[in-house]
Each structure stands twice: as C-alpha cells, then as structure tokens.
Amino acid sequence: MRKRMGRALVLMAAAGILAGDGLAQQLWSQEAAPGAKRKVQRTPTAIDSGEGGTVAKINNWTVGLAGGLPEGTFIRLAAEIARNVSDAENLRVLAVITQGATDNVKDLLYLRGIDAAITNADVLEHFKTEEKIPNIERRINFVSELVVSEVHVVARPEINSFKDLEGKKVSLGTKGAGQSTTGPIIFQRLGVKPEFVYVNNAIALEQMKTGEIAAIVNNGAKPLDLLTKFKNDNNFKFLPIPIDRFDEYYVPAVLTSDDYPGFIKSGDKVETLGVQTVLAVYNWPRENDRFRRVQRFIEYYFNRFQALHKPPYHPKWKTVNLAANVPGWTRYHVADELLKQMAAGKAPQQQAGQPPQGRQQAARSASDAAEQERLFQQFLEWSKKQGK
C-alpha cells in the first residue's frame, strides 16, 4: 500500500512540475529523499517579505462594486462609476462581474469586499416576500437611482403574443440576474405559464434560431449590446407589455427603431416596462472600518457626477436624478446629508462624524417630484461651479 501511495505521489508531482505547480515540487523532493524529514515549505507572504506597508496602502481605500454580466448594462455602469471616481491612492473601486441584480444583493450582504452594488428596485421586494431575508431594508440602503432598465422580451417570428408562449421555453438568463425576478412577475400577471429556463441570454439567442427556446427576457438600459450586436437574420421580434397591469412596480417605456433598427421597422415603436435601478450600499455603522471607504466612495460619486454626462459615458447618465426617491428603499444617511448640503449650495463635509452645519434651507422634504427636480437642478448648478 505504501509503495503504491508513494508511486501516486511521484506521478502527481511529476505532472505538477510540468505545470509549474509549487506544491507538486515539494512532494517530489520529499519522495526523492527517502528517510528525510518531511517539511512542508510555506510560501512567504507579503508581510513575511517586509511589504506590510504596501499591503495596507493598496487595501486602505479599496471598494468592491458588484456589477453584472459582461454583455449587460450593469457592468458598464459599474465600470464607468469606477473610472469616474477612482483617484490613484485616494480611492480605488473594483467593478466586479456578477450574475446580476438579484445576486448582487446577496453579494452585498454576504460577500467579503463588496461594499456597493447595482440592482433593480423591485429586487428588494422579492427578498422581503419570497426569499425573506431578515431586516433586509435596514441592512442595505440606496445612494441614488440609476438608469431605468427596459424589459426586453424577444420572441421567435411565429410568437405574436404572450399567450403564444404558454408551455414554451422562455429564458430568464442566468439565475440571479434581474430578469429572473421580473420575468415571473410579468408572466404571472398576464396569466401565462411558460417553461422557464436559465441560460445565458447570448447563448439563448442562438438557441432561438433552432426553436429550442421560444423567447428571452432581458432587463437592461437600451440599447443593449446583446441585441445591437446581434445579426437578426431570423426576424426575431419584441413583444409589447401593457403598463396598466404593472404601474405599481414599474414605469412605462418604449423601444424604437432608433434603438434597435435590426428588430423594429423604421418609425415603429414597442411599448414595454421600465425597471428603476439603484446604486446600493451596505449600511455600515460609523465605527466600522468599511464605513469610511463607503463614505469616501459616495462623496466622490456625488462630487464627480457631472462628468458622467459627457462622452464616452453611457448617454442615460443624463436621465439620472440624484435627488429622486426610490419606493420601498431608504437613502443611506451619508448620501442624504451630502444631497442636502449640495442643495443648500454648501461644500460637502469630508470627515466622518462631523455633522453638517447650517442646513435649514435644505431641510425641506424631497417627497414629491417637483421638489426632487428642484434639488437635482440645484445640485447640477453647484456641481458646475465646483469645476470652475
């Protein structure tokens, strides 16, 4: 038995050496010297090598931002936020590829190093009522609304309505993406029961060509790269979604021939739903080390927001209202304080724990659309002045 085990270790080590595996090389040396004292060699760490200061410096102001899939809008927004706010040694934002809106909330709650995330507003309700995560509305807050993500339901040419999808395969993308929450809500409200499958929608589009999948649901700010870069030789179409059955959760939206000339005839449009997206953060208490990172991230995000209105950033940044409320969500207190300071024409407080002074003018509620717009316009004016 011992001889066979030794031979196995030698074979493993030989294979490992060819692949450059350090552990395999250790095993080889141990077996090659019978009777020698076996000692596992530990790889020196950065601390062992006297690089503790470098480790602290690199990690000190780093924030993880959960984005989305490579072909989606979320990862582009996350990358653009990271590019806009990152500032050499003062702040480093890592935009992380993830499964999407639903899983981003779980990453924000449970994954080490993730302090912020992009998600859909309706996902919070999902976690309150379906997966029932305790106290979720207190554990995560929002910083601002983001773009409105349109719901894209793309179907094969013989599918003319949602009823035609009864019993047929409909892809909701990978599990954890925003449409995996939105899709079932839509079909349930419309009284249609398809067979939901969870396939990456770039792959699902190819499977639609053979009829294996009848339709896909995909959330994202138009125009989606997934569809604009797709050669629609099979005459796939968008299915319209009536807003009257969904107005308590979503907003009306349209897809036009300008957005998707390969899917919609010139001058035509397709009515659909818009899902409000949010920039969310974990509700770190002030005494936690992660709080100061999130605070700086939010300060940079607000102070540099105006730059997101210019190319090469996504054109939908111009539609984002930092003062807008999000139903069912609580604004993170740091963002709330900064918004009020900016609306009052004051420079933001930069140090944690210093209460902003003289905010009587900005203490008015932002509970209605007119007040939200007023605050937003004041913010834009303040932001322009800071750049002069």
Secondary structure, 3 states (H helix, E strand, C coil): CHHHHHHHHHHHHHHHHHHCCHHHHHHHHHHHCCCCCCCCCCCCCCCCCCCHHHHHHHHHCEEEEECCCCCCHHHHHHHHHHHHHCCCCCCEEEEECCCCHHHHHHHHHHCCCEEEEEEEHHHHHHHHHCCCCCCHHHHEEEEEEEEEEEEEEEECCCCCCHHHHCCCEEECCCCCCCHHHHHHHHHHHCCCCCEEECCCHHHHHHHHHCCCCCEEEEEECCCCHHHHCCCCCCCCEECCCCHHHCCCCCEEEEEECCCCCCCCCCCCEEEEEEEEEEEEEECCCCCCHHHHHHHHHHHHHHHCHHHHHCCCCCHHHHHCCCCCCCCCCCECHHHHHHHHHHHCCCCCCCCCCCCCCCCHHHCCCCCCHHHHHHHHHHHHHHHHHHCC
